[in-house]
Amino acid sequence: MRLKGKIAVITGAGQGIGRGVAEIFAEEGADVVVSDLKLDSRTDEVVSTITKLGRRAIAVQADVSKRADLDRLFDTASEKLGPVNILVNNAGIETIVPFTELTDQQWEDVTNVNLKGEWMAAQIFCKRLIAEGRPGCIINIGSIQAGKVLPGRTHYAPSKLAIEALTRNASAEMGAHGIRINCIHPGLIETPMTDWVLKSPDILPQVIAQISLGRPGKPFEVGRAAAFLASDDAGYITGQAIYVDGGWVGK
Ligand SMILES: NC(=O)c1ccc[n+]([C@@H]2O[C@H](COP(=O)([O-])OP(=O)(O)OC[C@H]3O[C@@H](n4cnc5c(N)ncnc54)[C@H](O)[C@@H]3O)[C@@H](O)[C@H]2O)c1
């Protein structure tokens, strides 16, 4: 159990990759704050799965694009579970719009959640760790699209490539405080976000043909990479971005 005794906050943990990370973290011994935009049967299910694994879990509503929500998320996490050791910045949204049709609102919506949200959550968490004199660890979820062009993503792709720069720059400033910050770029992972790709008889074979391992990934496979980065096994790793993509970006 690589995360025994740790407390982790995971954003967007009601489904998909966030849920996969939450469940692997619990298997690895962590208590988990399951945070999402809305609390509903999905978040209840994640909390119940974690509790059945013998770990503590709470669900906390927070919109990552709102600083007040993130402050409340970390307040609630430490009040209910104790001092937080790990943040997984996972919440994200994707829309597909041709470049010349993209509106200011569509740009802002994606950027505010995917980039500003990860930046604000990381900053709030780091300020708290520094004030308390504790080390910690952040995993930022980026995307394969940091390194691969897919059509209609001139807003989404920059928000994800920027996560790599955020990771590198913040890790350089936070290293002296014992805070490690790394990034995972997932490839095609089976989640509600990619359901339309997985169900498309035209698009899916084209994508699979570009993936060295010849299949989509599962949320738990991102979870295992995140658990490694959050653990002491990765104690000398910071500022890095790793593709968990079955060998898509390099093919
Ligand atoms: N699935 C993939 O193939 C894939 C590939 C590359 C990157 N990603 C990234 O991984 C992360 C998770 O993706 P997923 O596939 O699980 O997506 P998903 O849509 O299945 O789940 C995303 C979760 O984030 C939550 N969320 C959305 N906006 C939010 C907000 N403002 N505040 C808080 N929570 C919010 C949603 O409610 C949802 O529960 C995202 O950052 C996504 O960009 C996914």
The ligand as an ORCA input file, in Angstrom:
! r2SCAN-3c Opt
* xyz 0 1
  N     -10.909     10.417    -21.228
  C      -9.850     10.720    -21.970
  O      -9.558     10.026    -22.960
  C      -8.987     11.902    -21.625
  C      -7.852     12.087    -22.409
  C      -6.998     13.151    -22.111
  C      -7.272     13.972    -21.029
  N      -8.399     13.768    -20.285
  C      -8.594     14.664    -19.152
  O      -8.805     13.889    -17.994
  C      -9.680     14.566    -17.096
  C     -10.860     13.668    -16.778
  O     -11.499     13.334    -17.989
  P     -12.654     12.258    -18.092
  O     -12.489     11.602    -19.389
  O     -12.737     11.466    -16.859
  O     -13.908     13.263    -18.212
  P     -15.428     13.098    -17.747
  O     -16.189     14.126    -18.508
  O     -15.856     11.689    -17.865
  O     -15.362     13.499    -16.201
  C     -14.970     14.787    -15.829
  C     -15.491     15.108    -14.465
  O     -15.113     16.459    -14.173
  C     -16.241     17.133    -13.629
  N     -16.180     18.576    -13.896
  C     -16.417     19.226    -15.063
  N     -16.321     20.554    -14.884
  C     -16.039     20.747    -13.576
  C     -15.843     21.912    -12.783
  N     -15.940     23.143    -13.287
  N     -15.568     21.726    -11.466
  C     -15.476     20.488    -10.939
  N     -15.659     19.369    -11.639
  C     -15.943     19.496    -12.946
  C     -17.442     16.486    -14.300
  O     -18.635     16.699    -13.551
  C     -17.011     15.029    -14.362
  O     -17.392     14.316    -13.218
  C     -10.067     15.863    -17.802
  O      -9.202     16.896    -17.367
  C      -9.816     15.555    -19.261
  O      -9.560     16.709    -20.006
  C      -9.260     12.757    -20.572
*
